[in-house]
Amino acid sequence: MTMTDRINVLGVGIHPLNLPKAVAAIGEAIRTRAKGYICVTGVHGVSEAQDDPAFRAILNRALLNTPDGMPMVWMGRWQGAREMDRVYGPDLMLEVCRVSEQANWRHFFYGGAAGAAEQLAASLQSRFPKLIVTGTHTPPFRPLNEQETGELRALVAEKKPDIIWVGLSTPKQEVFMAGIVSQLDTTLMIGVGAAFDLLSGRVRQAPRWMQRCGFEWLYRLVQEPGRLWKRYLKNNPLFIGRVFLQLTGLRRYTLEEK
């Protein structure tokens, strides 16, 4: 299975990646100026796409759609992608920043609650002293109006990042990236959601063993029950049922062309 192939997870195309391959693909995109957006997709994103064809199309048009979550990996391996492994948003950000110290890639952080982007940038620069951070921006909790969009275009044109990291949560961040990437003077936009809070230390990460077993959702649910209970207690059982239908052939999920 090659990088041009995609794994079909309920009609959402997930690229058969692992972390080194994802970082290499990002480096090649920057080198060749292959403009686009990258989605880091797990059960939540795939579930949101089931009732929203427009959002499903956004995921399927992504330059890369990485397997953020062990269920994506298990589905990939079942479909023949033996080297596929989890590309977790925080891990992807850390590894790209590590490589950036030698590659001189330029970074911009967009999203999060007030102060989160600045805190994240400071945390990453403390880990990676040679990391080039050109700017940060905390947007309002609503779609940008015309004036704000123009101000963002001007800011990015001034800072000229290679990568804009977006932390707005799914599906908001994917919709935002798909709608604006062509207007901004950058090569890549990468939506990493909760990575802003996790890597800045605002929210604790699940132990690695829980991540590998597919139980990170439970750890996060215990931390933020008021915000996450509906997402996990509704989406997870539905996802399992839909996967059963796909794997048994009782329902066909068509994978749209990019």
C-alpha positions in Angstrom: 0.0 0.0 0.0 1.4 3.4 -1.0 1.1 6.9 0.3 -1.3 7.7 -2.6 -3.7 5.1 -1.3 -6.2 5.9 1.5 -7.9 3.7 4.0 -11.7 3.8 3.9 -13.1 4.4 7.4 -16.8 4.8 7.0 -16.3 6.8 3.8 -13.5 9.0 5.2 -10.1 8.6 3.5 -7.3 8.1 6.0 -3.7 8.0 4.7 -1.7 4.9 5.7 0.8 6.9 7.7 3.0 6.5 10.7 4.8 9.4 12.5 8.1 9.3 10.4 6.2 9.1 7.2 3.9 12.0 8.2 6.8 14.2 9.0 8.6 13.3 5.8 5.4 14.1 3.8 5.2 17.5 5.6 8.8 18.2 4.7 8.3 17.4 1.1 5.2 19.6 0.9 7.2 22.5 2.3 10.1 21.8 -0.1 7.8 21.8 -3.1 5.4 24.4 -1.8 2.5 22.0 -2.1 -0.1 24.2 -0.5 -2.9 22.6 1.5 -4.3 21.6 4.8 -3.7 18.6 7.0 -6.3 17.0 9.2 -5.5 14.8 12.2 -8.6 12.6 12.3 -9.9 10.1 14.9 -13.3 8.7 15.8 -14.8 12.1 16.6 -14.0 13.5 13.1 -15.2 10.4 11.3 -18.4 10.4 13.3 -19.1 14.0 12.6 -18.6 13.3 8.9 -21.4 10.7 8.9 -24.2 13.2 9.1 -22.4 16.1 7.3 -21.5 15.4 3.6 -19.8 18.8 3.3 -17.6 18.1 6.3 -16.8 14.6 4.9 -15.8 16.2 1.6 -13.4 18.6 3.5 -11.7 15.6 5.2 -11.4 13.8 1.9 -9.9 16.8 0.1 -7.1 17.2 2.7 -3.5 17.1 1.5 -3.0 14.6 4.3 -5.5 13.0 6.7 -3.6 11.3 9.5 -4.8 8.4 11.7 -5.2 10.1 15.1 -6.6 7.3 17.2 -6.0 3.6 17.4 -9.4 2.6 15.8 -8.1 4.3 12.6 -4.9 2.3 12.8 -6.8 -1.0 13.4 -9.0 -0.3 10.4 -5.9 0.4 8.3 -4.1 -2.7 9.3 -7.3 -4.7 8.6 -7.2 -3.2 5.1 -3.6 -4.2 4.5 -1.6 -1.1 5.7 0.7 -3.1 8.0 3.1 -0.2 8.8 0.3 2.2 9.6 0.5 3.6 13.1 -1.1 6.4 15.1 -0.1 10.0 14.2 -1.3 11.7 17.3 -1.6 15.5 17.1 0.7 16.4 20.0 3.3 13.9 18.8 3.2 15.2 15.3 3.7 18.8 16.5 6.6 17.9 18.7 8.4 15.9 16.0 7.8 18.5 13.3 9.2 21.1 15.7 12.2 18.9 16.4 13.0 18.6 12.7 12.4 22.3 12.2 15.4 23.2 14.3 17.6 21.9 11.4 15.2 22.5 8.5 14.4 26.1 9.6 10.7 25.8 9.0 8.7 28.8 10.2 5.7 28.3 12.5 2.6 30.3 13.4 0.1 29.2 16.1 -3.6 30.1 15.7 -6.4 29.2 18.1 -7.0 28.1 21.6 -8.4 30.1 24.6 -6.9 33.4 25.5 -3.2 33.1 26.0 -3.0 29.4 24.9 -1.2 30.0 21.6 1.4 32.2 23.3 1.9 29.7 26.1 2.2 26.9 23.6 4.8 28.8 21.6 6.8 29.5 24.7 6.7 25.9 25.8 7.8 24.6 22.4 10.6 27.2 22.2 11.9 26.1 25.6 12.1 22.5 24.3 13.5 23.5 20.9 15.6 26.7 21.3 16.2 27.0 17.6 12.5 26.8 16.7 11.4 29.7 14.5 8.0 31.0 15.7 6.9 34.0 13.5 3.7 34.7 15.4 0.5 33.7 17.3 -3.1 34.7 17.2 -6.2 34.0 19.3 -9.3 34.3 17.2 -12.9 35.0 18.5 -15.1 32.0 19.3 -17.1 32.5 16.1 -16.4 32.7 12.3 -14.2 35.6 11.3 -15.9 38.5 9.7 -14.6 40.1 6.5 -12.4 42.7 8.3 -10.9 40.0 10.6 -10.2 37.8 7.7 -8.4 40.6 6.0 -6.4 41.3 9.1 -5.4 37.7 9.3 -4.3 37.7 5.7 -2.1 40.7 6.3 -0.6 39.3 9.5 0.3 36.0 7.8 1.7 37.9 4.7 3.9 39.8 7.1 5.1 36.7 9.2 5.4 34.3 6.2 5.2 31.0 8.1 5.7 27.6 6.4 3.1 26.0 8.8 0.1 27.5 10.6 -0.9 25.2 13.4 -4.6 25.5 14.1 -6.2 24.6 17.5 -10.0 25.1 17.2 -11.4 21.6 17.7 -13.1 19.4 15.2 -15.0 20.1 13.0 -14.5 23.9 13.4 -10.8 23.8 12.6 -11.1 21.7 9.4 -13.9 23.9 8.0 -11.8 27.0 8.8 -8.6 25.6 7.1 -10.4 24.4 4.0 -12.1 27.8 3.6 -9.0 30.0 4.1 -5.8 28.2 3.2 -5.9 29.5 -0.4 -6.0 33.1 0.9 -3.0 32.9 3.2 0.7 33.2 2.4 1.7 29.9 3.9 2.3 26.4 2.6 0.5 24.3 5.2 -2.2 24.5 7.8 -2.4 21.7 10.3 -5.4 21.2 12.6 -4.3 19.7 15.9 -7.1 20.7 18.2 -6.4 19.7 21.8 -2.6 19.7 21.2 -2.6 23.4 22.1 -3.8 22.7 25.7 -1.9 19.4 26.1 1.5 20.7 25.0 1.2 24.0 26.9 0.4 22.0 30.1 -3.2 23.3 30.5 -4.6 19.8 30.2 -2.8 16.6 31.2 -2.2 13.9 28.6 -3.3 10.3 29.0 -0.5 7.8 29.9 1.0 6.3 26.8 -0.3 2.8 27.5 -3.9 4.2 27.5 -3.2 5.9 24.2 -2.0 2.6 22.7 -4.9 0.6 24.0 -7.4 3.1 22.5 -8.7 4.3 25.9 -7.4 7.9 25.8 -11.0 9.0 25.3 -11.9 7.7 28.8 -9.0 9.6 30.4 -10.2 12.8 28.7 -13.8 12.2 29.6 -12.8 11.9 33.3 -11.0 15.2 33.0 -13.7 17.1 31.1 -17.0 15.3 31.6 -19.2 18.3 31.1 -17.7 19.1 27.7 -17.0 15.6 26.4 -19.6 13.2 27.7 -21.9 13.6 24.7 -19.1 13.3 22.2 -17.8 10.0 23.6 -20.9 8.3 25.0 -22.8 8.9 21.8 -20.2 8.7 19.1 -18.2 5.8 20.3 -21.0 3.2 20.3 -22.3 4.5 17.0 -18.8 4.3 15.5 -18.4 0.6 16.7 -21.8 -0.3 15.1 -21.0 1.4 11.8 -17.6 -0.2 11.6 -19.3 -3.6 12.2 -21.6 -2.9 9.2 -18.7 -1.9 7.0 -16.5 -4.8 7.9 -19.3 -7.4 7.4 -20.4 -5.8 4.2 -23.9 -5.1 5.5 -23.4 -1.4 4.5 -21.2 0.1 1.8 -19.4 3.3 2.6 -18.2 5.0 -0.6 -14.8 6.7 -0.5 -15.1 10.0 -2.4 -12.3 11.1 -4.8 -10.1 13.9 -3.7 
